[in-house]
């Protein structure tokens, strides 16, 4: 599969998702977009909750869409705020992205894309479970 990622398309989709974010408490909407192994572009947005710890990040919302639509894995992801600034996924989201994109997942970064392996070195992932569970 072609490894060229059109980051502008992903950033645009992430920006579109901002209008769907539910962020009444922080007033900080976040949008995410990813391209699947099949070439489809999916989006996600943050969904807050009055019990703050129950909210979900845009990246987790994106993964929920990936799974709900029965798609394979992600090849690349971009996350943005309301000002169009590229955001880096938090540690929790990096772990969730690992499960559905693998260590080679490309993550949009202000200074150029980075692999998830670079952003989450020595991560515990599905391969680690496979080594001990028959």
ZANU-979809 format. One record per residue: residue in three letters; x, y, z of N, C-alpha, C, O in turn. Coordinates in Angstrom, 1 decimal, always signed. Layout:
% residues N
["ala",[X,Y,Z],[X,Y,Z],[X,Y,Z],[X,Y,Z]],
...
***
This chain:
% residues 134
["unk",[+0.8,-1.2,+0.0],[+0.0,+0.0,+0.0],[+0.9,+1.2,+0.0],[+2.0,+1.2,+0.6]],
["unk",[+0.4,+2.3,-0.6],[+1.1,+3.5,-0.7],[+1.4,+4.1,+0.7],[+0.4,+4.2,+1.5]],
["unk",[+2.6,+4.5,+1.0],[+2.9,+5.0,+2.3],[+2.8,+6.5,+2.4],[+3.0,+7.1,+3.4]],
["unk",[+2.4,+7.2,+1.3],[+2.3,+8.6,+1.3],[+1.0,+9.0,+2.0],[-0.1,+8.5,+1.6]],
["unk",[+1.1,+9.9,+3.0],[-0.1,+10.3,+3.7],[-0.3,+11.8,+3.4],[+0.6,+12.6,+3.5]],
["unk",[-1.5,+12.1,+3.0],[-1.9,+13.5,+2.8],[-2.3,+14.1,+4.1],[-3.5,+14.0,+4.5]],
["unk",[-1.4,+14.7,+4.8],[-1.6,+15.2,+6.1],[-2.7,+16.4,+6.1],[-3.4,+16.5,+7.0]],
["unk",[-2.7,+17.1,+5.0],[-3.7,+18.2,+4.9],[-5.1,+17.7,+4.9],[-6.0,+18.3,+5.5]],
["unk",[-5.3,+16.5,+4.2],[-6.7,+15.9,+4.2],[-7.0,+15.5,+5.7],[-8.1,+15.7,+6.1]],
["unk",[-6.1,+14.8,+6.3],[-6.4,+14.4,+7.7],[-6.6,+15.6,+8.6],[-7.5,+15.5,+9.5]],
["unk",[-5.8,+16.6,+8.5],[-6.0,+17.8,+9.4],[-7.3,+18.4,+9.1],[-8.0,+18.9,+10.0]],
["unk",[-7.8,+18.5,+7.8],[-9.1,+19.0,+7.5],[-10.2,+18.2,+8.1],[-11.1,+18.8,+8.7]],
["unk",[-10.1,+16.9,+8.0],[-11.1,+16.0,+8.7],[-11.1,+16.2,+10.2],[-12.2,+16.3,+10.8]],
["unk",[-10.0,+16.3,+10.8],[-9.9,+16.5,+12.2],[-10.5,+17.9,+12.6],[-11.3,+17.9,+13.6]],
["unk",[-10.3,+18.9,+11.8],[-10.9,+20.2,+12.0],[-12.5,+20.1,+11.9],[-13.2,+20.7,+12.7]],
["unk",[-12.9,+19.3,+10.9],[-14.4,+19.2,+10.8],[-15.0,+18.5,+12.0],[-16.2,+18.9,+12.3]],
["unk",[-14.3,+17.7,+12.7],[-14.8,+17.0,+13.8],[-15.0,+17.9,+15.0],[-15.7,+17.6,+16.0]],
["unk",[-14.3,+19.0,+15.0],[-14.4,+20.0,+16.1],[-15.9,+20.4,+16.4],[-16.2,+20.6,+17.6]],
["unk",[-16.6,+20.6,+15.4],[-18.0,+21.0,+15.5],[-18.9,+19.9,+16.2],[-20.0,+20.3,+16.7]],
["unk",[-18.4,+18.7,+16.2],[-19.2,+17.6,+16.9],[-18.7,+17.4,+18.3],[-19.3,+16.6,+19.0]],
["unk",[-17.6,+18.0,+18.7],[-17.1,+17.7,+20.1],[-18.1,+18.2,+21.1],[-18.8,+19.2,+20.9]],
["unk",[-18.1,+17.5,+22.2],[-18.9,+17.8,+23.4],[-17.9,+18.2,+24.5],[-17.4,+17.4,+25.2]],
["unk",[-17.7,+19.5,+24.6],[-16.7,+20.0,+25.5],[-17.2,+21.2,+26.4],[-16.6,+22.3,+26.4]],
["unk",[-18.4,+21.0,+27.1],[-19.0,+22.1,+27.8],[-18.2,+22.6,+29.1],[-18.4,+23.7,+29.6]],
["unk",[-17.3,+21.7,+29.6],[-16.6,+22.0,+30.8],[-15.3,+22.6,+30.6],[-14.9,+23.6,+31.2]],
["unk",[-14.5,+22.0,+29.7],[-13.2,+22.6,+29.4],[-13.3,+23.7,+28.3],[-12.4,+24.6,+28.2]],
["unk",[-14.3,+23.6,+27.5],[-14.5,+24.5,+26.3],[-13.2,+24.4,+25.4],[-12.8,+25.3,+24.8]],
["unk",[-12.7,+23.2,+25.3],[-11.5,+22.9,+24.5],[-11.9,+21.7,+23.6],[-11.5,+20.5,+23.9]],
["unk",[-12.5,+22.0,+22.5],[-12.9,+20.9,+21.6],[-11.6,+20.4,+20.9],[-10.7,+21.1,+20.6]],
["unk",[-11.6,+19.0,+20.7],[-10.5,+18.4,+20.0],[-11.1,+17.5,+18.9],[-12.0,+16.8,+19.2]],
["unk",[-10.5,+17.5,+17.7],[-10.9,+16.6,+16.7],[-9.7,+15.7,+16.3],[-8.5,+16.1,+16.4]],
["unk",[-10.0,+14.5,+15.8],[-9.0,+13.6,+15.4],[-9.5,+12.9,+14.1],[-10.7,+12.8,+13.8]],
["unk",[-8.5,+12.6,+13.3],[-8.8,+11.9,+12.0],[-7.7,+10.9,+11.7],[-6.6,+11.1,+12.1]],
["unk",[-8.1,+9.8,+11.2],[-7.2,+8.7,+10.8],[-7.5,+8.1,+9.5],[-8.6,+8.2,+9.0]],
["unk",[-6.5,+7.6,+8.8],[-6.7,+6.9,+7.6],[-6.5,+5.4,+7.9],[-5.5,+5.0,+8.5]],
["unk",[-7.4,+4.6,+7.4],[-7.3,+3.1,+7.7],[-6.4,+2.4,+6.7],[-6.0,+3.0,+5.7]],
["unk",[-6.2,+1.2,+7.0],[-5.4,+0.4,+6.1],[-6.1,+0.2,+4.7],[-5.4,-0.1,+3.8]],
["unk",[-7.4,+0.4,+4.7],[-8.2,+0.3,+3.5],[-8.2,+1.7,+2.7],[-8.7,+1.7,+1.6]],
["unk",[-7.7,+2.7,+3.3],[-7.6,+4.0,+2.7],[-8.8,+4.9,+3.1],[-8.9,+6.0,+2.6]],
["unk",[-9.7,+4.5,+4.0],[-10.8,+5.3,+4.4],[-10.4,+6.3,+5.5],[-9.6,+5.9,+6.3]],
["unk",[-11.0,+7.4,+5.4],[-10.7,+8.4,+6.5],[-11.9,+8.5,+7.5],[-13.0,+8.6,+7.1]],
["unk",[-11.5,+8.3,+8.7],[-12.5,+8.3,+9.8],[-12.2,+9.5,+10.8],[-11.0,+9.9,+10.8]],
["unk",[-13.2,+9.9,+11.5],[-12.9,+11.0,+12.5],[-13.5,+10.7,+13.9],[-14.2,+9.8,+14.0]],
["unk",[-13.0,+11.5,+14.8],[-13.5,+11.4,+16.2],[-13.3,+12.7,+16.9],[-12.7,+13.6,+16.4]],
["unk",[-14.0,+12.9,+18.0],[-14.0,+14.1,+18.8],[-14.0,+13.8,+20.2],[-14.5,+12.7,+20.6]],
["unk",[-13.6,+14.8,+21.1],[-13.7,+14.5,+22.5],[-15.1,+14.6,+23.0],[-15.9,+15.4,+22.4]],
["unk",[-15.4,+13.9,+24.0],[-16.8,+13.8,+24.6],[-16.6,+13.9,+26.1],[-16.2,+12.9,+26.7]],
["unk",[-16.8,+15.1,+26.7],[-16.6,+15.3,+28.1],[-17.8,+14.7,+28.9],[-18.9,+14.4,+28.3]],
["unk",[-17.6,+14.7,+30.2],[-18.7,+14.2,+31.1],[-18.5,+15.0,+32.4],[-17.4,+15.4,+32.8]],
["unk",[-19.6,+15.3,+33.1],[-19.6,+16.1,+34.3],[-18.7,+15.4,+35.3],[-18.1,+16.1,+36.2]],
["unk",[-18.6,+14.1,+35.3],[-17.6,+13.4,+36.1],[-16.4,+13.2,+35.2],[-16.3,+12.3,+34.4]],
["unk",[-15.5,+14.2,+35.4],[-14.4,+14.4,+34.4],[-13.7,+13.2,+33.9],[-13.3,+13.1,+32.7]],
["unk",[-13.4,+12.2,+34.8],[-12.7,+11.1,+34.4],[-13.4,+10.2,+33.4],[-12.8,+9.2,+32.9]],
["unk",[-14.7,+10.4,+33.2],[-15.5,+9.5,+32.3],[-15.5,+10.1,+30.9],[-16.0,+9.4,+30.0]],
["unk",[-14.9,+11.2,+30.7],[-14.9,+11.8,+29.3],[-13.9,+10.9,+28.5],[-13.1,+10.2,+29.0]],
["unk",[-14.1,+11.1,+27.1],[-13.2,+10.4,+26.2],[-12.5,+11.3,+25.3],[-13.1,+12.4,+24.9]],
["unk",[-11.3,+11.0,+25.0],[-10.5,+11.9,+24.1],[-10.9,+11.6,+22.6],[-11.5,+10.6,+22.3]],
["unk",[-10.6,+12.6,+21.8],[-10.9,+12.5,+20.4],[-10.3,+11.2,+19.7],[-10.9,+10.6,+18.9]],
["unk",[-9.1,+10.8,+20.2],[-8.4,+9.7,+19.6],[-9.1,+8.4,+20.0],[-9.2,+7.5,+19.2]],
["unk",[-9.7,+8.3,+21.2],[-10.4,+7.1,+21.6],[-11.8,+7.1,+20.8],[-12.2,+6.0,+20.4]],
["unk",[-12.4,+8.2,+20.6],[-13.6,+8.3,+19.8],[-13.3,+7.8,+18.4],[-14.1,+7.1,+17.8]],
["unk",[-12.1,+8.2,+17.8],[-11.7,+7.8,+16.5],[-11.6,+6.2,+16.5],[-12.1,+5.6,+15.5]],
["unk",[-11.0,+5.7,+17.5],[-10.8,+4.2,+17.5],[-12.2,+3.5,+17.6],[-12.4,+2.5,+17.0]],
["unk",[-13.1,+4.1,+18.4],[-14.5,+3.6,+18.5],[-15.1,+3.5,+17.1],[-15.8,+2.6,+16.7]],
["unk",[-14.9,+4.6,+16.3],[-15.4,+4.6,+14.9],[-14.8,+3.5,+14.1],[-15.5,+2.9,+13.3]],
["unk",[-13.5,+3.4,+14.2],[-12.8,+2.3,+13.5],[-13.4,+1.0,+13.7],[-13.6,+0.2,+12.8]],
["unk",[-13.6,+0.7,+15.0],[-14.1,-0.6,+15.4],[-15.6,-0.8,+15.0],[-16.0,-1.8,+14.5]],
["unk",[-16.4,+0.3,+15.2],[-17.8,+0.3,+14.9],[-18.1,+0.1,+13.4],[-19.1,-0.5,+13.0]],
["unk",[-17.2,+0.6,+12.6],[-17.3,+0.5,+11.2],[-16.7,-0.8,+10.6],[-16.6,-1.0,+9.4]],
["unk",[-16.1,-1.6,+11.5],[-15.5,-2.9,+11.1],[-14.3,-2.7,+10.2],[-14.0,-3.6,+9.4]],
["unk",[-13.5,-1.7,+10.4],[-12.3,-1.4,+9.6],[-11.1,-2.1,+10.3],[-11.2,-2.6,+11.4]],
["unk",[-10.0,-2.2,+9.5],[-8.9,-2.9,+10.0],[-8.1,-2.1,+11.0],[-8.4,-2.1,+12.2]],
["unk",[-7.0,-1.5,+10.5],[-6.1,-0.8,+11.4],[-5.9,+0.6,+10.9],[-6.2,+0.9,+9.7]],
["unk",[-5.4,+1.5,+11.7],[-5.0,+2.8,+11.3],[-3.6,+2.9,+10.7],[-2.7,+2.2,+11.2]],
["unk",[-3.4,+3.7,+9.7],[-2.1,+3.9,+9.1],[-1.5,+5.2,+9.6],[-0.3,+5.3,+9.8]],
["unk",[-2.3,+6.2,+9.8],[-1.9,+7.5,+10.2],[-3.0,+8.2,+11.0],[-4.2,+7.9,+10.8]],
["unk",[-2.6,+9.2,+11.9],[-3.6,+9.9,+12.6],[-3.1,+11.3,+12.8],[-1.9,+11.6,+12.9]],
["unk",[-4.1,+12.3,+12.8],[-3.8,+13.7,+13.1],[-4.8,+14.2,+14.1],[-6.0,+13.8,+14.1]],
["unk",[-4.4,+15.0,+15.1],[-5.2,+15.5,+16.1],[-5.1,+17.0,+16.1],[-3.9,+17.5,+16.0]],
["unk",[-6.2,+17.8,+16.3],[-6.1,+19.2,+16.2],[-7.0,+19.9,+17.3],[-8.0,+19.3,+17.7]],
["unk",[-6.7,+21.1,+17.6],[-7.5,+21.9,+18.5],[-8.3,+22.9,+17.7],[-8.2,+23.0,+16.5]],
["unk",[-9.1,+23.7,+18.4],[-10.0,+24.7,+17.7],[-9.2,+25.8,+16.9],[-9.8,+26.4,+16.0]],
["unk",[-7.9,+25.9,+17.2],[-7.1,+26.9,+16.5],[-6.4,+26.3,+15.3],[-5.6,+27.0,+14.7]],
["unk",[-6.6,+25.0,+15.1],[-5.9,+24.4,+14.0],[-4.5,+23.9,+14.4],[-3.7,+23.4,+13.5]],
["unk",[-4.1,+24.0,+15.7],[-2.8,+23.5,+16.1],[-2.8,+22.0,+16.2],[-3.7,+21.4,+16.7]],
["unk",[-1.8,+21.4,+15.6],[-1.6,+19.9,+15.7],[-1.3,+19.6,+17.2],[-0.3,+20.1,+17.7]],
["unk",[-2.0,+18.6,+17.7],[-1.8,+18.2,+19.1],[-1.2,+16.8,+19.1],[-1.5,+16.0,+18.2]],
["unk",[-0.4,+16.5,+20.1],[+0.1,+15.2,+20.3],[-0.8,+14.4,+21.2],[-1.3,+14.9,+22.2]],
["unk",[-1.1,+13.1,+20.9],[-1.9,+12.3,+21.8],[-1.3,+12.1,+23.1],[-0.1,+12.0,+23.3]],
["unk",[-2.1,+12.1,+24.2],[-1.6,+11.9,+25.5],[-1.2,+10.4,+25.6],[-1.4,+9.6,+24.7]],
["unk",[-0.6,+10.1,+26.7],[-0.1,+8.7,+26.9],[-1.2,+7.7,+26.8],[-0.9,+6.6,+26.2]],
["unk",[-2.3,+7.9,+27.4],[-3.4,+7.0,+27.4],[-3.8,+6.8,+25.9],[-4.1,+5.6,+25.5]],
["unk",[-4.0,+7.8,+25.2],[-4.4,+7.7,+23.8],[-3.3,+7.0,+22.9],[-3.7,+6.3,+22.0]],
["unk",[-2.1,+7.3,+23.2],[-1.0,+6.6,+22.5],[-1.1,+5.1,+22.7],[-0.9,+4.3,+21.8]],
["unk",[-1.5,+4.6,+23.9],[-1.7,+3.2,+24.2],[-2.8,+2.7,+23.4],[-2.8,+1.6,+22.9]],
["unk",[-3.9,+3.4,+23.4],[-5.1,+3.0,+22.6],[-4.8,+2.9,+21.1],[-5.2,+2.0,+20.5]],
["unk",[-4.1,+3.9,+20.6],[-3.7,+3.9,+19.2],[-2.8,+2.7,+18.9],[-2.9,+2.2,+17.8]],
["unk",[-1.9,+2.3,+19.8],[-1.0,+1.2,+19.6],[-1.8,-0.1,+19.3],[-1.5,-0.8,+18.4]],
["unk",[-2.9,-0.2,+20.0],[-3.7,-1.4,+19.9],[-4.3,-1.5,+18.5],[-4.6,-2.6,+17.9]],
["unk",[-4.6,-0.4,+17.8],[-5.3,-0.4,+16.6],[-4.5,+0.2,+15.4],[-5.1,+0.5,+14.3]],
["unk",[-3.3,+0.5,+15.6],[-2.4,+1.0,+14.6],[-1.0,+0.4,+14.6],[-0.3,+0.5,+13.6]],
["unk",[-0.7,-0.1,+15.7],[+0.7,-0.7,+15.8],[+1.8,+0.3,+16.0],[+1.6,+1.5,+15.9]],
["unk",[+3.0,-0.2,+16.2],[+4.1,+0.6,+16.4],[+4.5,+1.5,+15.2],[+5.1,+2.5,+15.4]],
["unk",[+4.1,+1.1,+14.0],[+4.4,+1.8,+12.8],[+3.4,+2.9,+12.5],[+3.6,+3.6,+11.5]],
["unk",[+2.4,+3.1,+13.3],[+1.4,+4.1,+13.0],[+2.0,+5.4,+12.9],[+2.8,+5.8,+13.8]],
["unk",[+1.7,+6.2,+11.9],[+2.3,+7.5,+11.7],[+1.4,+8.5,+12.5],[+0.2,+8.5,+12.3]],
["unk",[+2.0,+9.4,+13.3],[+1.3,+10.4,+14.0],[+1.8,+11.8,+13.6],[+2.9,+12.1,+13.5]],
["unk",[+0.8,+12.6,+13.2],[+1.1,+14.0,+12.8],[+1.8,+14.7,+13.9],[+1.4,+14.6,+15.1]],
["unk",[+2.8,+15.4,+13.6],[+3.6,+16.1,+14.6],[+4.0,+17.5,+14.0],[+4.2,+17.6,+12.8]],
["unk",[+4.0,+18.6,+14.8],[+4.3,+19.9,+14.2],[+5.6,+19.9,+13.4],[+5.8,+20.7,+12.5]],
["unk",[+6.6,+19.0,+13.7],[+7.9,+19.1,+13.0],[+8.0,+17.9,+12.0],[+9.1,+17.6,+11.6]],
["unk",[+6.8,+17.3,+11.7],[+6.9,+16.1,+10.7],[+6.4,+14.9,+11.4],[+6.5,+14.7,+12.6]],
["unk",[+5.8,+14.0,+10.6],[+5.2,+12.8,+11.2],[+6.3,+11.9,+12.0],[+7.4,+11.9,+11.6]],
["unk",[+5.8,+11.3,+13.0],[+6.6,+10.4,+13.8],[+5.9,+9.1,+14.0],[+4.6,+9.0,+13.9]],
["unk",[+6.6,+8.0,+14.1],[+5.9,+6.7,+14.4],[+5.5,+6.6,+15.8],[+6.1,+7.3,+16.7]],
["unk",[+4.5,+5.8,+16.1],[+4.0,+5.6,+17.4],[+5.1,+5.0,+18.3],[+5.2,+5.2,+19.5]],
["unk",[+6.0,+4.2,+17.7],[+7.1,+3.5,+18.4],[+8.0,+4.6,+18.9],[+8.6,+4.5,+20.0]],
["unk",[+8.2,+5.7,+18.2],[+9.1,+6.8,+18.7],[+8.4,+7.5,+19.8],[+9.1,+8.0,+20.8]],
["unk",[+7.1,+7.6,+19.8],[+6.3,+8.4,+20.8],[+6.0,+7.6,+22.0],[+5.6,+8.1,+23.1]],
["unk",[+6.0,+6.3,+21.9],[+5.7,+5.4,+23.0],[+6.7,+4.2,+23.0],[+6.3,+3.1,+22.7]],
["unk",[+7.9,+4.5,+23.3],[+9.0,+3.5,+23.2],[+8.7,+2.4,+24.3],[+8.2,+2.6,+25.4]],
["unk",[+9.1,+1.2,+23.9],[+9.0,+0.0,+24.8],[+7.6,-0.2,+25.3],[+7.4,-0.6,+26.4]],
["unk",[+6.6,+0.1,+24.5],[+5.2,-0.1,+24.9],[+4.8,-1.5,+25.1],[+5.3,-2.4,+24.4]],
["unk",[+3.9,-1.7,+26.0],[+3.3,-3.0,+26.2],[+2.1,-3.1,+25.3],[+1.2,-2.3,+25.3]],
["unk",[+2.1,-4.1,+24.4],[+1.1,-4.2,+23.4],[+0.6,-5.6,+23.2],[+0.9,-6.6,+23.9]],
["unk",[-0.3,-5.8,+22.2],[-0.9,-7.1,+21.9],[+0.2,-8.2,+21.7],[-0.1,-9.4,+22.1]],
["unk",[+1.3,-7.9,+21.1],[+2.3,-8.9,+20.9],[+2.9,-9.5,+22.2],[+3.2,-10.7,+22.3]],
["unk",[+2.9,-8.6,+23.3],[+3.3,-9.1,+24.6],[+2.4,-10.2,+25.2],[+2.8,-11.1,+25.8]],
["unk",[+1.1,-10.0,+25.0],[+0.1,-10.9,+25.5],[+0.2,-12.2,+24.7],[+0.2,-13.3,+25.2]],
["unk",[+0.4,-12.1,+23.4],[+0.5,-13.3,+22.5],[+1.7,-14.2,+22.9],[+1.6,-15.4,+22.6]],
["unk",[+2.7,-13.6,+23.5],[+3.9,-14.4,+23.9],[+3.6,-15.3,+25.1],[+4.2,-16.4,+25.2]],
["unk",[+2.6,-15.0,+25.9],[+2.3,-15.8,+27.1],[+0.9,-16.5,+27.1],[+0.7,-17.4,+27.8]],
["unk",[+0.0,-16.1,+26.2],[-1.3,-16.7,+26.1],[-1.4,-17.5,+24.9],[-1.2,-17.0,+23.8]],
["unk",[-1.6,-18.9,+25.1],[-1.6,-19.8,+23.9],[-2.8,-19.5,+23.1],[-3.0,-20.2,+22.1]],
***
